[in-house]
Amino acid sequence: MKQYRKIIFVCENGTTRAPMAEAVMKEYTLKYPVEIESRGLVVLFPEPLNQKAEAVLISNGINMDEKMSQQIEEADLQDGHLILTMEAAQKDKLFEEYQEVIQADVEVLTELVGDELEILNPYGGTLQSYGLCYETLNKTIQKLVKLINKGGE
């Protein structure tokens, strides 16, 4: 895997899966410096982190108090950036909307690391479903960190 300057996790509205993935990824050590951020595909106005997602992060020792959702923009899609979506449909939507400007590598997170299932959206579910989402993201991101650190050698 090539070295990236920035990794951006993307989900639908940027308040649950992508910021959780960002928070989890920031807990790991990478062999080279890389910015880690999250964005939403449809962010009409900045919103705070989903309360259940925040509760799960806090219970795992991660604090993202000030995190607000941000709309993905053309500037995010430049060369040297890795864009990771939670679902194939989100990757497709990115290419539909930005195909002329995408220079970044765009992948579905789970496909990139060799997992079969996408990261399910816990939105509207129980606190347990958010906890399950966190656990899945954590396992998936462990694989991602190994891939990135192998590529950085």
DSSP file (Angstrom, degrees, kcal/mol; ACC not computed):
  #  RESIDUE AA STRUCTURE BP1 BP2  ACC     N-H-->O    O-->H-N    N-H-->O    O-->H-N    TCO  KAPPA ALPHA  PHI   PSI    X-CA   Y-CA   Z-CA
    1    1 A M              0   0    0      0, 0.0     3,-0.1     0, 0.0     2,-0.0   0.000 360.0 360.0 360.0 135.9    0.0    0.0    0.0
    2    2 A K        -     0   0    0      1,-0.1     2,-0.3   150,-0.1   150,-0.1  -0.256 360.0 -94.9 -74.2 165.6    1.4    3.4   -0.9
    3    3 A Q        -     0   0    0    148,-0.2     2,-0.3   149,-0.0    -1,-0.1  -0.625  40.3-159.3 -81.8 138.2    2.0    6.2    1.7
    4    4 A Y        -     0   0    0     -2,-0.3    77,-0.2     1,-0.1     3,-0.1  -0.884  21.1-152.3-117.2 148.3   -0.8    8.7    2.1
    5    5 A R  S    S+     0   0    0     75,-2.7    30,-2.9    -2,-0.3     2,-0.4   0.796  86.5  19.1 -81.8 -32.4   -0.8   12.2    3.5
    6    6 A K  E     -ab  35  81A   0     74,-1.4    76,-2.6    28,-0.2     2,-0.5  -0.999  58.7-160.2-144.7 139.9   -4.4   12.0    4.6
    7    7 A I  E     -ab  36  82A   0     28,-3.0    30,-2.6    -2,-0.4     2,-0.5  -0.989  14.8-169.5-118.4 127.0   -7.0    9.3    5.3
    8    8 A I  E     -ab  37  83A   0     74,-2.8    76,-2.9    -2,-0.5     2,-0.4  -0.967   9.6-152.4-122.2 120.0  -10.6   10.4    5.3
    9    9 A F  E     -ab  38  84A   0     28,-2.5    30,-2.6    -2,-0.5     2,-0.4  -0.729  17.3-161.8 -87.4 138.5  -13.4    8.2    6.5
   10   10 A V  E     +ab  39  85A   0     74,-2.9    76,-1.1    -2,-0.4     2,-0.2  -0.977  18.4 159.8-128.1 132.6  -16.8    8.9    4.9
   11   11 A C  E     -a   40   0A   0     28,-1.6    30,-1.7    -2,-0.4    31,-0.2  -0.767  54.5 -81.1-133.5-174.5  -20.3    7.9    5.9
   12   12 A E  S    S+     0   0    0     -2,-0.2    30,-2.7    28,-0.2    29,-1.0   0.955 117.9   1.8 -58.1 -62.0  -23.7    9.3    5.0
   13   13 A N  S    S-     0   0    0     27,-0.2    27,-0.2    28,-0.2    -1,-0.2   0.391  93.3-119.3-114.1   4.2  -24.1   12.3    7.3
   14   14 A G  S    S+     0   0    0     25,-0.3    26,-0.1    55,-0.1    56,-0.1   0.716  86.2 100.0  73.2  21.5  -20.7   12.3    9.1
   15   15 A T  S    S+     0   0    0     34,-0.1    35,-2.8    54,-0.1    38,-0.1   0.535  87.1  14.8-115.5  -8.0  -22.1   11.9   12.6
   16   16 A T  S  > S+     0   0    0     33,-0.2     4,-2.0    37,-0.1     5,-0.2   0.542 121.4  24.4-129.5 -82.9  -21.7    8.2   13.4
   17   17 A R  H  > S+     0   0    0      1,-0.2     4,-2.8     2,-0.2     5,-0.2   0.920 120.5  48.1 -65.3 -47.4  -19.5    5.6   11.5
   18   18 A A  H  > S+     0   0    0      1,-0.2     4,-2.7     2,-0.2    -1,-0.2   0.940 115.2  43.6 -63.0 -48.4  -17.0    7.9    9.9
   19   19 A P  H  > S+     0   0    0      0, 0.0     4,-2.5     0, 0.0    -1,-0.2   0.856 113.7  52.6 -66.5 -30.5  -16.1    9.9   13.1
   20   20 A M  H  X S+     0   0    0     -4,-2.0     4,-2.6     2,-0.2    -2,-0.2   0.931 110.7  47.3 -64.7 -43.9  -16.1    6.6   15.1
   21   21 A A  H  X S+     0   0    0     -4,-2.8     4,-2.8     2,-0.2     5,-0.2   0.912 111.8  50.9 -62.1 -42.7  -13.6    5.2   12.5
   22   22 A E  H  X S+     0   0    0     -4,-2.7     4,-2.0     1,-0.2    -2,-0.2   0.939 111.7  47.4 -58.2 -48.2  -11.5    8.4   12.7
   23   23 A A  H  < S+     0   0    0     -4,-2.5     4,-0.5     1,-0.2    -2,-0.2   0.907 113.9  46.7 -62.2 -43.8  -11.5    8.2   16.6
   24   24 A V  H >< S+     0   0    0     -4,-2.6     3,-1.6     1,-0.2     4,-0.4   0.935 111.1  51.9 -64.5 -46.6  -10.5    4.5   16.5
   25   25 A M  H >< S+     0   0    0     -4,-2.8     3,-1.5     1,-0.3    -1,-0.2   0.863 102.9  59.1 -59.8 -37.1   -7.8    5.1   13.9
   26   26 A K  T 3< S+     0   0    0     -4,-2.0    -1,-0.3     1,-0.3    -2,-0.2   0.655  95.4  65.1 -68.7 -14.1   -6.2    7.9   15.9
   27   27 A E  T <  S+     0   0    0     -3,-1.6    -1,-0.3    -4,-0.5     2,-0.2   0.655  93.5  76.5 -79.4 -16.2   -5.7    5.4   18.8
   28   28 A Y  S <  S-     0   0    0     -3,-1.5     2,-0.5    -4,-0.4   114,-0.0  -0.583  81.7-120.2 -97.7 158.0   -3.2    3.4   16.7
   29   29 A T        -     0   0    0     -2,-0.2     2,-0.3     2,-0.0   120,-0.1  -0.849  24.6-161.4 -99.5 126.6    0.4    4.2   15.9
   30   30 A L        -     0   0    0     -2,-0.5     4,-0.1     1,-0.1   116,-0.1  -0.781  24.5-126.5-104.3 152.3    1.3    4.5   12.3
   31   31 A K  S    S+     0   0    0     -2,-0.3    -1,-0.1     2,-0.1   118,-0.0   0.655  95.0  29.6 -73.7 -15.2    4.9    4.3   11.0
   32   32 A Y  S    S-     0   0    0      2,-0.0     2,-0.2     0, 0.0    -2,-0.1  -0.976  98.7 -88.9-140.7 155.2    4.7    7.6    9.2
   33   33 A P        +     0   0    0      0, 0.0     2,-0.3     0, 0.0    -2,-0.1  -0.416  50.2 165.6 -68.9 133.5    2.7   10.8    9.9
   34   34 A V        -     0   0    0     -2,-0.2     2,-0.3    -4,-0.1   -28,-0.2  -0.987  35.1-123.5-146.9 135.7   -0.8   10.9    8.3
   35   35 A E  E     -a    6   0A   0    -30,-2.9   -28,-3.0    -2,-0.3     2,-0.5  -0.597  25.1-157.6 -76.9 140.0   -3.8   13.2    9.0
   36   36 A I  E     +a    7   0A   0     -2,-0.3     2,-0.2   -30,-0.2   -28,-0.2  -0.981  24.2 151.8-124.3 123.3   -6.9   11.3    9.9
   37   37 A E  E     -a    8   0A   0    -30,-2.6   -28,-2.5    -2,-0.5     2,-0.3  -0.803  30.0-136.3-138.5 176.5  -10.3   12.9    9.4
   38   38 A S  E     +a    9   0A   0     -2,-0.2     2,-0.3   -30,-0.2   -28,-0.2  -0.986  17.8 179.9-140.1 152.9  -13.9   12.1    8.7
   39   39 A R  E     -a   10   0A   0    -30,-2.6   -28,-1.6    -2,-0.3     2,-0.3  -0.917  19.9-128.9-142.9 166.1  -16.6   13.6    6.4
   40   40 A G  E     -ac  11  71A   0     30,-2.8    32,-2.4    -2,-0.3     3,-0.3  -0.886  11.5-140.2-116.3 153.5  -20.2   13.1    5.4
   41   41 A L  S    S+     0   0    0    -30,-1.7     2,-0.4   -29,-1.0   -28,-0.2   0.826 100.8  28.8 -76.9 -33.4  -21.7   12.7    2.0
   42   42 A V  S    S+     0   0    0    -30,-2.7     2,-0.5   -31,-0.2    -1,-0.3  -0.843  70.4 155.4-132.7  95.4  -24.7   14.9    2.9
   43   43 A V        +     0   0    0     -2,-0.4    28,-0.2    -3,-0.3   -30,-0.1  -0.911  11.1 175.3-122.7 101.8  -24.0   17.5    5.6
   44   44 A L  S    S-     0   0    0     -2,-0.5    -1,-0.1     1,-0.3    27,-0.0   0.833  77.2  -4.6 -76.5 -32.2  -26.5   20.4    5.3
   45   45 A F  S    S-     0   0    0     25,-0.0    -1,-0.3     0, 0.0    24,-0.1  -0.969  93.6 -81.9-154.8 152.3  -25.1   22.0    8.5
   46   46 A P        -     0   0    0      0, 0.0    24,-0.1     0, 0.0   -32,-0.1  -0.333  49.1-174.4 -61.4 132.1  -22.5   20.9   11.0
   47   47 A E        -     0   0    0    -34,-0.2    22,-3.2   -33,-0.1     3,-0.1  -0.931  24.0-110.8-124.4 150.3  -23.9   18.5   13.6
   48   48 A P  B     -E   68   0B   0      0, 0.0    20,-0.2     0, 0.0     3,-0.1  -0.257  52.5 -72.3 -71.7 167.8  -22.2   17.0   16.7
   49   49 A L        -     0   0    0     18,-1.0   -33,-0.2    15,-0.3   -34,-0.1  -0.276  63.0 -89.6 -55.8 141.4  -21.3   13.4   17.0
   50   50 A N     >  -     0   0    0    -35,-2.8     4,-2.7     1,-0.1     5,-0.2  -0.320  37.4-127.4 -52.7 135.2  -24.3   11.0   17.5
   51   51 A Q  H  > S+     0   0    0      1,-0.2     4,-2.3     2,-0.2    -1,-0.1   0.864 107.4  47.3 -60.8 -39.6  -24.9   10.7   21.2
   52   52 A K  H  > S+     0   0    0      2,-0.2     4,-2.2     1,-0.2    -1,-0.2   0.897 112.4  50.0 -70.3 -38.6  -24.9    6.9   21.3
   53   53 A A  H  > S+     0   0    0      1,-0.2     4,-2.4     2,-0.2    -2,-0.2   0.921 111.7  49.1 -62.5 -43.1  -21.7    6.9   19.2
   54   54 A E  H  X S+     0   0    0     -4,-2.7     4,-2.8     1,-0.2    -2,-0.2   0.907 109.3  52.0 -63.0 -41.9  -20.1    9.4   21.6
   55   55 A A  H  X S+     0   0    0     -4,-2.3     4,-2.4     1,-0.2    -1,-0.2   0.902 110.3  48.4 -61.3 -41.9  -21.2    7.3   24.6
   56   56 A V  H  X S+     0   0    0     -4,-2.2     4,-0.8     2,-0.2    -1,-0.2   0.912 112.2  48.7 -65.7 -42.5  -19.6    4.1   23.1
   57   57 A L  H ><>S+     0   0    0     -4,-2.4     5,-2.7     1,-0.2     3,-1.0   0.941 111.7  49.2 -61.9 -46.7  -16.4    6.0   22.3
   58   58 A I  H ><5S+     0   0    0     -4,-2.8     3,-2.2     1,-0.3    -2,-0.2   0.908 106.7  55.4 -59.6 -42.8  -16.2    7.5   25.9
   59   59 A S  H 3<5S+     0   0    0     -4,-2.4    -1,-0.3     1,-0.3    -2,-0.2   0.705 108.6  50.3 -65.0 -17.0  -16.8    4.0   27.4
   60   60 A N  T <<5S-     0   0    0     -3,-1.0    -1,-0.3    -4,-0.8    -2,-0.2   0.174 126.7-101.1-104.0  15.4  -13.8    2.9   25.4
   61   61 A G  T < 5S+     0   0    0     -3,-2.2     2,-0.5     1,-0.2    -3,-0.2   0.693  82.9 125.5  79.6  19.6  -11.6    5.8   26.7
   62   62 A I      < -     0   0    0     -5,-2.7     2,-0.5    -6,-0.1    -1,-0.2  -0.951  40.5-163.9-116.7 127.6  -11.9    8.0   23.6
   63   63 A N        +     0   0    0     -2,-0.5     3,-0.1    -3,-0.1    -9,-0.0  -0.941  20.1 164.2-114.0 123.5  -13.2   11.6   23.8
   64   64 A M    >   +     0   0    0     -2,-0.5     3,-1.9     1,-0.1   -15,-0.3  -0.263  18.6 152.1-127.5  45.4  -14.3   13.5   20.7
   65   65 A D  T 3  S+     0   0    0      1,-0.3   -16,-0.2   -17,-0.1    -1,-0.1   0.839  71.9  40.3 -38.0 -55.7  -16.2   16.4   22.5
   66   66 A E  T 3  S+     0   0    0     -3,-0.1    -1,-0.3   -18,-0.1     2,-0.2   0.369  81.6 132.7 -87.7   4.2  -15.7   19.0   19.8
   67   67 A K    <   +     0   0    0     -3,-1.9   -18,-1.0   -52,-0.0     2,-0.4  -0.386  29.9 179.5 -67.1 125.1  -16.3   16.8   16.8
   68   68 A M  B     -E   48   0B   0    -20,-0.2    -2,-0.0    -2,-0.2   -53,-0.0  -0.955  32.6-104.3-123.0 145.1  -18.7   18.3   14.3
   69   69 A S        -     0   0    0    -22,-3.2     2,-0.4    -2,-0.4   -55,-0.1  -0.336  36.0-162.7 -66.7 148.9  -19.8   16.7   11.0
   70   70 A Q        -     0   0    0    -56,-0.1   -30,-2.8   -24,-0.1     2,-0.2  -0.995  19.7-117.1-135.6 141.1  -18.2   18.2    7.8
   71   71 A Q  B     -c   40   0A   0     -2,-0.4   -30,-0.2   -32,-0.2     2,-0.2  -0.537  34.8-113.0 -72.1 136.4  -19.3   17.9    4.1
   72   72 A I        -     0   0    0    -32,-2.4     2,-0.3    -2,-0.2   -29,-0.1  -0.512  42.9-169.2 -67.6 141.7  -16.8   16.1    1.9
   73   73 A E    >   -     0   0    0     -2,-0.2     3,-1.6     1,-0.1     4,-0.5  -0.828  38.3 -99.2-131.9 167.3  -15.4   18.6   -0.6
   74   74 A E  G >  S+     0   0    0     -2,-0.3     3,-1.8     1,-0.3    -1,-0.1   0.863 119.1  62.7 -54.3 -38.7  -13.3   18.6   -3.8
   75   75 A A  G >  S+     0   0    0      1,-0.3     3,-0.6     2,-0.1    -1,-0.3   0.751  97.6  58.3 -61.4 -23.9  -10.2   19.6   -1.8
   76   76 A D  G <  S+     0   0    0     -3,-1.6    -1,-0.3     1,-0.2    -2,-0.2   0.676  96.0  65.5 -76.2 -16.8  -10.6   16.2    0.1
   77   77 A L  G <  S+     0   0    0     -3,-1.8    26,-3.4    -4,-0.5    27,-1.6   0.019  75.8 124.0-100.9  27.3  -10.3   14.2   -3.1
   78   78 A Q  S X  S-     0   0    0     -3,-0.6     3,-1.4    25,-0.2    27,-0.2  -0.387  71.3 -78.6 -89.4 166.0   -6.8   15.1   -4.1
   79   79 A D  T 3  S+     0   0    0      1,-0.2    25,-0.2    25,-0.2    -1,-0.2  -0.275 116.1  37.6 -58.3 142.7   -3.8   12.8   -4.9
   80   80 A G  T 3  S+     0   0    0      1,-0.4   -75,-2.7    23,-0.3   -74,-1.4   0.396  95.2 107.6  92.2  -2.9   -2.1   11.5   -1.7
   81   81 A H  E <   -b    6   0A   0     -3,-1.4    24,-2.3   -77,-0.2     2,-0.5  -0.856  57.3-150.7-108.2 144.8   -5.4   11.1    0.1
   82   82 A L  E     -bd   7 105A   0    -76,-2.6   -74,-2.8    -2,-0.4     2,-0.6  -0.971  10.9-161.2-113.2 118.8   -7.1    7.8    0.8
   83   83 A I  E     -bd   8 106A   0     22,-3.3    24,-2.9    -2,-0.5     2,-0.6  -0.888   6.5-168.2-102.3 122.7  -10.9    8.1    1.0
   84   84 A L  E     -bd   9 107A   0    -76,-2.9   -74,-2.9    -2,-0.6    24,-0.2  -0.939   1.2-166.3-118.3 114.1  -12.6    5.2    2.9
   85   85 A T  E     -bd  10 108A   0     22,-2.6    24,-2.9    -2,-0.6    25,-0.3  -0.548  23.2-135.6 -93.0 162.2  -16.4    4.7    2.7
   86   86 A M  S    S+     0   0    0    -76,-1.1    33,-1.2    -2,-0.2     2,-0.3   0.706  87.6  28.7 -86.5 -22.9  -18.4    2.5    4.9
   87   87 A E  S  > S-     0   0    0     31,-0.2     4,-1.5     1,-0.1     3,-0.5  -0.964  74.8-122.3-139.9 152.0  -20.5    1.1    2.0
   88   88 A A  H  > S+     0   0    0     -2,-0.3     4,-2.6     1,-0.2     5,-0.2   0.864 112.9  60.8 -59.8 -36.9  -20.1    0.4   -1.7
   89   89 A A  H  > S+     0   0    0      1,-0.2     4,-2.1     2,-0.2    -1,-0.2   0.851 103.0  50.8 -61.3 -34.2  -23.2    2.7   -2.3
   90   90 A Q  H  > S+     0   0    0     -3,-0.5     4,-2.1     2,-0.2    -1,-0.2   0.883 108.9  50.4 -71.7 -37.8  -21.3    5.6   -0.7
   91   91 A K  H  X S+     0   0    0     -4,-1.5     4,-2.1     2,-0.2    -2,-0.2   0.936 111.2  49.5 -62.0 -45.7  -18.2    5.0   -2.9
   92   92 A D  H  X S+     0   0    0     -4,-2.6     4,-2.3     1,-0.2    -2,-0.2   0.906 109.2  52.1 -59.0 -42.9  -20.5    4.9   -6.0
   93   93 A K  H  X S+     0   0    0     -4,-2.1     4,-2.5     1,-0.2     5,-0.2   0.889 106.6  53.3 -63.5 -39.8  -22.1    8.2   -4.9
   94   94 A L  H  X S+     0   0    0     -4,-2.1     4,-2.6     1,-0.2    -1,-0.2   0.931 110.8  46.4 -59.3 -46.0  -18.7    9.8   -4.5
   95   95 A F  H  X S+     0   0    0     -4,-2.1     4,-1.1     1,-0.2    -2,-0.2   0.864 111.6  52.2 -67.0 -35.2  -17.8    8.8   -8.1
   96   96 A E  H  < S+     0   0    0     -4,-2.3    -2,-0.2    -5,-0.2    -1,-0.2   0.938 119.3  34.4 -62.6 -46.0  -21.2   10.0   -9.4
   97   97 A E  H  < S+     0   0    0     -4,-2.5    -2,-0.2     1,-0.2    -1,-0.2   0.790 133.8  22.3 -82.7 -28.4  -20.9   13.4   -7.8
   98   98 A Y  H >X S+     0   0    0     -4,-2.6     3,-1.8    -5,-0.2     4,-1.6   0.167  73.8 126.9-127.7  18.5  -17.2   14.1   -8.1
   99   99 A Q  T 3< S+     0   0    0     -4,-1.1    -1,-0.1     1,-0.3    -3,-0.1   0.795  75.9  54.9 -56.3 -30.6  -15.8   11.9  -10.9
  100  100 A E  T 34 S+     0   0    0      1,-0.2    -1,-0.3    -3,-0.1    -2,-0.1   0.784 118.0  33.6 -71.0 -25.4  -14.2   14.8  -12.7
  101  101 A V  T <4 S+     0   0    0     -3,-1.8     2,-0.5   -23,-0.0    -2,-0.2   0.539  83.3 117.2-110.7  -8.3  -12.2   15.9   -9.7
  102  102 A I     <  +     0   0    0     -4,-1.6   -24,-0.2     1,-0.2     4,-0.1  -0.484  15.8 146.7 -70.4 117.6  -11.3   12.6   -7.8
  103  103 A Q        +     0   0    0    -26,-3.4   -23,-0.3    -2,-0.5   -25,-0.2   0.418  49.1  93.5-119.0 -11.2   -7.6   12.1   -7.7
  104  104 A A  S    S-     0   0    0    -27,-1.6     2,-0.5   -25,-0.2   -22,-0.2  -0.290  88.2-101.7 -73.6 163.6   -7.6   10.4   -4.4
  105  105 A D  E     -d   82   0A   0    -24,-2.3   -22,-3.3   -27,-0.2     2,-0.5  -0.812  40.1-161.5 -84.4 126.7   -7.8    6.6   -3.9
  106  106 A V  E     +d   83   0A   0     -2,-0.5     2,-0.3   -24,-0.2   -22,-0.2  -0.954  19.0 159.9-117.1 123.9  -11.4    5.8   -3.0
  107  107 A E  E     -d   84   0A   0    -24,-2.9   -22,-2.6    -2,-0.5     2,-0.6  -0.943  46.2-110.4-138.3 156.6  -12.1    2.4   -1.4
  108  108 A V  E  >  -d   85   0A   0     -2,-0.3     4,-2.5   -24,-0.2     3,-0.3  -0.826  37.0-132.3 -82.9 125.6  -14.7    0.7    0.7
  109  109 A L  H  > S+     0   0    0    -24,-2.9     4,-1.4    -2,-0.6     6,-0.2   0.883 102.3  43.9 -47.7 -52.5  -13.0    0.3    4.1
  110  110 A T  H  >>S+     0   0    0    -25,-0.3     5,-2.9     1,-0.2     4,-0.6   0.866 112.7  52.1 -68.3 -35.7  -14.0   -3.4    4.6
  111  111 A E  H >45S+     0   0    0     -3,-0.3     3,-1.0     3,-0.2    -1,-0.2   0.911 105.7  56.1 -63.8 -41.6  -13.1   -4.4    0.9
  112  112 A L  H 3<5S+     0   0    0     -4,-2.5    -1,-0.2     1,-0.3    -2,-0.2   0.874 112.0  40.9 -59.3 -39.6   -9.7   -2.8    1.3
  113  113 A V  H 3<5S-     0   0    0     -4,-1.4    -1,-0.3    -5,-0.2    -2,-0.2   0.455 120.8-104.9 -92.0   0.0   -8.8   -4.9    4.3
  114  114 A G  T <<5S+     0   0    0     -3,-1.0     2,-0.2    -4,-0.6    -3,-0.2   0.639  70.6 142.1  90.4  15.1  -10.4   -8.1    2.9
  115  115 A D      < -     0   0    0     -5,-2.9    -1,-0.3    -6,-0.2    -2,-0.1  -0.621  44.0-146.6 -86.4 151.0  -13.5   -8.3    4.9
  116  116 A E  S    S+     0   0    0     -2,-0.2     2,-0.3     2,-0.1    -1,-0.1   0.854  74.1  64.3 -85.6 -36.3  -16.7   -9.4    3.3
  117  117 A L  S    S-     0   0    0     -7,-0.1    -2,-0.1     1,-0.1     2,-0.1  -0.655  77.6-125.0 -97.1 146.4  -19.3   -7.4    5.1
  118  118 A E        -     0   0    0     -2,-0.3     2,-0.8     1,-0.1   -31,-0.2  -0.334  40.4 -89.7 -75.7 165.0  -19.7   -3.6    5.1
  119  119 A I        -     0   0    0    -33,-1.2    -1,-0.1    -2,-0.1     2,-0.1  -0.702  50.6-131.8 -77.4 112.1  -19.8   -1.6    8.3
  120  120 A L        -     0   0    0     -2,-0.8    16,-0.1     1,-0.1    -1,-0.0  -0.369  13.9-116.7 -70.6 143.5  -23.5   -1.6    9.2
  121  121 A N        -     0   0    0      1,-0.1    -1,-0.1    -2,-0.1     9,-0.1  -0.700  21.8-167.0 -80.8 117.8  -25.1    1.7   10.2
  122  122 A P    >   +     0   0    0      0, 0.0     3,-3.0     0, 0.0     8,-0.1   0.499  37.6 141.4 -82.3  -1.3  -26.3    1.5   13.8
  123  123 A Y  T 3  S+     0   0    0      1,-0.3     3,-0.1     6,-0.1    -2,-0.1  -0.100  74.2   9.9 -49.8 128.8  -28.4    4.7   13.4
  124  124 A G  T 3  S+     0   0    0      1,-0.3    -1,-0.3     2,-0.0     2,-0.0   0.371 108.7 112.9  84.6  -4.8  -31.7    4.4   15.3
  125  125 A G  S <  S-     0   0    0     -3,-3.0    -1,-0.3     1,-0.2     2,-0.0  -0.160  73.9 -75.5 -90.0-173.1  -30.6    1.2   17.0
  126  126 A T     >  -     0   0    0      1,-0.1     4,-1.4    -3,-0.1     3,-0.4  -0.260  43.8-103.8 -76.7 167.5  -29.8    0.4   20.6
  127  127 A L  H  > S+     0   0    0      1,-0.2     4,-2.1     2,-0.2     5,-0.1   0.854 124.0  60.0 -58.3 -34.6  -26.7    1.4   22.4
  128  128 A Q  H  > S+     0   0    0      1,-0.2     4,-2.4     2,-0.2    -1,-0.2   0.878 100.1  53.7 -61.9 -38.3  -25.6   -2.2   21.9
  129  129 A S  H  > S+     0   0    0     -3,-0.4     4,-1.9     1,-0.2    -1,-0.2   0.855 108.9  49.1 -67.5 -32.1  -25.8   -1.9   18.1
  130  130 A Y  H  X S+     0   0    0     -4,-1.4     4,-2.3     2,-0.2    -1,-0.2   0.877 110.1  52.0 -69.6 -38.2  -23.5    1.2   18.4
  131  131 A G  H  X S+     0   0    0     -4,-2.1     4,-2.4     2,-0.2    -2,-0.2   0.897 109.3  49.3 -63.1 -40.4  -21.2   -0.9   20.6
  132  132 A L  H  X S+     0   0    0     -4,-2.4     4,-2.6     2,-0.2    -2,-0.2   0.898 109.0  52.5 -64.7 -41.3  -21.1   -3.6   18.0
  133  133 A C  H  X S+     0   0    0     -4,-1.9     4,-2.8     2,-0.2    -2,-0.2   0.917 109.5  49.8 -59.6 -44.3  -20.4   -1.0   15.3
  134  134 A Y  H  X S+     0   0    0     -4,-2.3     4,-2.8     2,-0.2    -2,-0.2   0.933 110.8  48.8 -60.1 -47.4  -17.4    0.2   17.3
  135  135 A E  H  X S+     0   0    0     -4,-2.4     4,-2.3     2,-0.2    -2,-0.2   0.912 112.7  47.9 -61.1 -43.1  -16.1   -3.3   17.8
  136  136 A T  H  X S+     0   0    0     -4,-2.6     4,-2.5     2,-0.2    -1,-0.2   0.935 112.8  48.2 -63.1 -46.8  -16.4   -4.1   14.1
  137  137 A L  H  X S+     0   0    0     -4,-2.8     4,-3.1     1,-0.2     5,-0.2   0.915 110.0  53.1 -59.2 -43.0  -14.7   -0.8   13.2
  138  138 A N  H  X S+     0   0    0     -4,-2.8     4,-2.0     1,-0.2    -1,-0.2   0.927 111.4  44.7 -60.5 -46.6  -11.9   -1.5   15.7
  139  139 A K  H  X S+     0   0    0     -4,-2.3     4,-1.4     2,-0.2    -1,-0.2   0.908 115.7  47.8 -63.7 -42.3  -11.2   -4.9   14.2
  140  140 A T  H  X S+     0   0    0     -4,-2.5     4,-1.9     1,-0.2    -2,-0.2   0.907 111.5  49.5 -66.1 -42.2  -11.3   -3.6   10.7
  141  141 A I  H  X S+     0   0    0     -4,-3.1     4,-2.9     1,-0.2    -1,-0.2   0.820 103.0  60.7 -70.9 -30.6   -9.1   -0.6   11.5
  142  142 A Q  H  X S+     0   0    0     -4,-2.0     4,-1.9    -5,-0.2    -1,-0.2   0.929 107.9  46.0 -57.5 -43.1   -6.5   -2.9   13.1
  143  143 A K  H  X S+     0   0    0     -4,-1.4     4,-2.2     2,-0.2    -2,-0.2   0.897 111.6  51.8 -65.2 -40.7   -6.2   -4.6    9.7
  144  144 A L  H  X S+     0   0    0     -4,-1.9     4,-2.8     1,-0.2     5,-0.2   0.916 107.6  51.7 -62.0 -44.4   -6.0   -1.2    8.0
  145  145 A V  H  X S+     0   0    0     -4,-2.9     4,-2.9     1,-0.2     5,-0.2   0.902 109.0  51.1 -60.8 -41.8   -3.2   -0.1   10.3
  146  146 A K  H  X S+     0   0    0     -4,-1.9     4,-2.2     2,-0.2    -1,-0.2   0.926 111.2  48.4 -60.9 -44.1   -1.2   -3.3    9.5
  147  147 A L  H  X S+     0   0    0     -4,-2.2     4,-2.1     2,-0.2    -2,-0.2   0.931 114.2  45.5 -60.5 -46.4   -1.7   -2.7    5.8
  148  148 A I  H  X S+     0   0    0     -4,-2.8     4,-1.5     1,-0.2    -2,-0.2   0.918 113.3  48.8 -66.2 -43.4   -0.5    1.0    6.1
  149  149 A N  H  < S+     0   0    0     -4,-2.9    -1,-0.2     1,-0.2    -2,-0.2   0.843 110.3  51.9 -68.1 -32.1    2.4    0.1    8.3
  150  150 A K  H >< S+     0   0    0     -4,-2.2     3,-1.3    -5,-0.2    -1,-0.2   0.914 110.9  48.5 -65.0 -42.7    3.5   -2.6    5.9
  151  151 A G  H 3< S+     0   0    0     -4,-2.1    -2,-0.2     1,-0.3    -1,-0.2   0.767 104.7  60.1 -69.0 -24.9    3.3   -0.2    3.0
  152  152 A G  T 3<        0   0    0     -4,-1.5    -1,-0.3     1,-0.2    -2,-0.2   0.459 360.0 360.0 -82.9  -0.1    5.3    2.4    5.0
  153  153 A E    <         0   0    0     -3,-1.3    -1,-0.2    -4,-0.2    -2,-0.1   0.482 360.0 360.0 -79.9 360.0    8.4    0.1    5.3
